[in-house]
Amino acid sequence: MSRQNQLIELLGIEIPIIMAPMFLVSNVNMVIEAMKSGIAGVIPSLNYLTGKELEKALEDLNDFKSSNENHGSYGINLIVQSTNKRMEEDLKICVEKRVPFYITSLGNPEKVLEGARSYGAKVFSDVTNIKHAQRVYDLGVDGFIAVGSGAGGHAGPHPNQLLVPALQKHFPDKPVIAAGGIASGKGILSMLALGAVGVSLGTLFIASNEAGVSDEYKKAIVDSEMKDIIMTSRLSGAPVSIINTPFYRQLKEQDEKTGPVSKDKLTKLKRLEEGISMLEKSIQPGNYNNLWVAGHTVELIDEVKPVKEIIHRLKEELINAINDIRKGGFSVD
């Protein structure tokens, strides 16, 4: 892959792919395998219960990165919404350990930018629309993660076929990384053709050997189709893409009986804590109250594989897709 690609240059990776941060899924082993294969991997700081655990994970990642300088990179995802009471503590640890780059979600990244600038780290912000993109642009983020429809987790309402070029139109000086609905080399090439400098892929890596979730969750990723993915605000207050399991349908029926939930801050925080607790239990083996986050790309996932094999397949598919376009015979008079 050419070093002229902007994401490759920014992150010091070999191919413009980011293994997306996945709440309760991403772990050090997954990210090390990603780095071995020349891409970047990202872990949400909240995947660690304490600052000590986060600190240990960063030390392990730094040890690997320093001894494998020609491979990929890693980053940390910080929820910068006011509901994340650990944000400043986690950021301090990340700055002390000199995390190479950050992805911020659901709020104002100003404090993260301040910390990152102290040692030259990059900061990218999740955006789902032009209004939010303008806010983080004015603060000086290094680029956007365009979270389009079809993404797992906090998906946006707009398809990346429109969101990516719209961001480019309004902010031509900022790189755009496409996230949502991508699980193949052809999908990657389509985003690059639209002007994205790279892609962020998540759901595909839930179905990996290294993912720290139950076999039931991985099987659900393999067995589900795109029609099985729904959006709900039940878990965090913001729209989240999940698999439409029997347990979720049961929760929905209960909510319909009890009526609308109060929108006051305390009630919303309580609902968020309840949703996180249910998600944590869902990834454990043998749990039947299943709330599984996933994107529409479940449609394209047929088996559980090692991270290394998933990335190797993506590379091969991307190269083949580029070659197919070159020899496709399309011409303009």
N, C-alpha and C positions, 0 to 999 in steps of 0.2 A: 504494500500500500504506500502511495506517495507521501513523503514527508510534507508536501505542500498543503495537505488537508489541515484546516485550522484547529480542529479538535485534537488531532494527533500532536500538533505543535504545542498547544496549550497544556496538555496533560502529560506529554512525553510517553505516549502509548504507540502501539503498532497498527491498530485498526480502530476506526472511530465508533467504538461501541462502549457503552456504559452498562454494567450490570446494575439495574436500578435498586435503590434502597427499598427493602420490603420489611415492613413491620413484623417482628417475631419470626421472620424467615431468614434474612441475611445473617451470615456469620463469618468469622475469620477464615475458616477453611474454604468457604465459597469464594471469598475475595482473593485469597492466595491463589486458588486455581485460576481465577480470572486473570490475575497479574501474570501468572505463568504463561497464559495464552496470549498475552499482549494487549489486553483490554483493561478498562478501569472498573473497579467494583466499589460499591457504596453501601455503608451500613447505617441504619438509623441509630442515633445515640441512645434512643429509648429502648433499644433491644437489650440494653444492659441495665440491671436493676439498681446498680450503685455506680458511683464515680470510680471506685477502685476497679470494678470489673471493666468499665470503659477504658481506664488507663492501661490495664493489662492487655486488652485487645489491641490498642494502638501501639504498644511496645512490640507486640508480636508482629504486627503489620510493618512497622518501621524496620524491625530486624530483617524481615524477608526482603523488603524493598531495597535496603542498603546493600544486601548481598546479591541482588539480582537487578542491577541497574539498567540492563537492556530490556527489561520486560515492562509490564504495565504499571498502573498506579492505583491509588485508592483514595476515597473521600468519605466524609461523614455527612449524613443528613440530619439537619437540626430543624425541629418544629419551632418556629419563632412566634407562634401564637401565644397570647397571654396565659392560656390554659396550661402550657408547659412550664411548670414551676422549676424544672431542672435546667432550663436552657442556659442560663448564665454560668452555672456550675460546670455543665458539660462543655460549654464553649471555652472556659478557662483551661480545662484539661486538654482540649483539642489544640489550643494555641500553644500550650506548654510542650506538647508532643509534636508540634509543627505538622499538622495534618496537611497534605498537599492541596486538597481542594474541598469545597463545601457545596452542598445543595441545600437551599433553604425552602421551607414549605409553610404555607398558611399564615403569612404575616409579614412583618417589617424586618428586613434583614440588616438593618443599620448596624447593630452591635456585632453581628457576624462579620460584616465588612470591615469594621474597625479592628477586630481581632486579626482577621486574615491579612490586612494591609500591614500589620506590624512585622510580618516576616515574608510577605510576597506570595501568599496563597491565593488561589482563584476562588471566586464565589459565583455560583449559578443559582438562579431562583426559578422554582416552579411557577409557571403562569398559565392561566386558562383563557385569558382575554386581554384585550389591548389596554383596558383601564388599569389593571393590576401591573401589566408590563410597564406602563408609563411610570408608575410609582417606583418600581425597583430600578428602572432605567435612570431615573433622576437621582437615585442614591449611588449609582455607579457600579452596578453588578457587572461581572465579566461576560455574562451571557444568560440566555433563557433556556429553561427546560419547557418546551411546549407540550403541555399535558392535554392531549386531545381525547375525544370520545373513543371508547374502546379500551382505555387504560384500566388496569387494576387499581384498587385503592381509590384515592381522591381524583377521579377522572373529571375532565372538563366536558363542556357541552358541545364543543365544536370539533369537526373532523380535522385532522392535521393537514389534509389536502388544502384546507383554507387557512387554518391557524398559522402554519409555518410561513406561507407567503405573505400573510397579513402582518406578521411580526417583522418580516424582512422589509416590507413596504414602509412601515412606520419607524423602524429602528435599523436602518441599513448598516450601521456600524457595529451591531452586536451579533455574535454567533447564536444560532438557534439549534437546539438539540431536540429532536422529535421523540416523543414518548406516547405510547398508546397504539394498540392495533398492529404491532410489528413483531413478527416471529420467524422471518425467513430472509434469505439474501435478497430476494426480489423486493421484499418490503423495505429493506434497508436502502436498496438502490433507488426506490421510488421516492424516499424522503431526501436522499442526496440530490436527486434530480429536481426536487422542489426548492432546493437551496439550503436544506439543513446541513450542518457540518458533521453531524453524527446522530446516533440514536441511543435511546435508553430503553432497555428491555428488562421486564420483570417476570411476568407470569411464566414465561418459558423456563426460567431457572428455579421455579418452585418444584417443577418436575425434574429435579436433579438428585443424584445420590447424596450430595453434600448438604442439601437443604435440611435445616434442623426442624422439620415438622413431621407429623405422623404419616405413616404409609397411607392411611385413609385419605388424608388431604391430597397427597400426590396422586392417588388413584382417581380422586374426584377431578383433578386437573385433566388427567388423561381421558376420563370418561365423559366429561361435559362437552357441550356444544355451545356455540355463541348464543343461541336462544335461551340458554340456562343462566346467563349473566344478567343481573338486574342492578339497578341503582337504589340505594337506600340512605336516608339520613338518620336512621335508627341508631347507628353505632357511635357517631362522633358529632352529629349535628350538621356535618357537611356531607354532600353526596359521596357515597362509597360504592364501588362495584364489587359485588359478591356473587357467589354461586347460590342459586335459589334452592336452598336445601329445605327439607321438611321442617326442620327446627326454625328456620327463618320464617316460613309461612305461618307457623304456630305463633311466633312472636308478633307477626303482623296482625293476625286475627285478634290477639289480646289487646293490641294497641287500638284497633278499630272499636273494640268494645268499651275501652276506658276513655276514649275520646282524645282530643288534642292535648299535648303536653305543654305545661307552662313554659314561656320563653324567658323567664327571669334567669339571671346569670347563675344562681345557685342550682336551680333545677337542671339547666343545661350542663353544668359541670358534673352533677351527679349522674346524668344520663351518659356523659362521655366516659366517666369512670366505670360505669356498669358495662358499657360497650367494650371497653378495653379488657375488662375482666373476662367477658364471654369469649373474646377473641383469643386470649391467652389460654383458656381452657380448651378451645376448639382444636388447637394444634397438637394437643397431647394424645397419645395412643389410647384407643378404647373409649374415647369420649363421644357421646351420641348427640350432644347439643351443639351441632356444628354450624359455625359461621365462618365460612372460608372466603377470603378475599381473592379475587382473580379478575383478569381482563378477558375481552372477547377472543383473544388469541388461543384460548383453550380449544377452539375449533381446529387448530393446526397442530396440536400437540398429541402425539400418539403413544409415547412411551417415556419412561423415566430413564435418564442417561447421566453419566458423569458430566460435570461442568465442562471439562476439557473437550469431550466429544460434541457437546452442544455448540461450543464456540468454533471448533474445527469445521462442523457442518455449516455454520453461518458463513465462515470465510470462504469455503468452497462454493456455496450457493451464490455469494456476492460476486466472486470472480466469474463464475459461469454466467450469471445474469449480465454482467458487463460485456463479456465476450459474445453472448447471444445478441445483445443490442448492436454490437459492432458488425456482426456478420448477418444481421437480420435482413439486409437488402433494402432497408428504408432509405429513400432519397428524396430530395427536394429539388425541382427543376429551377 
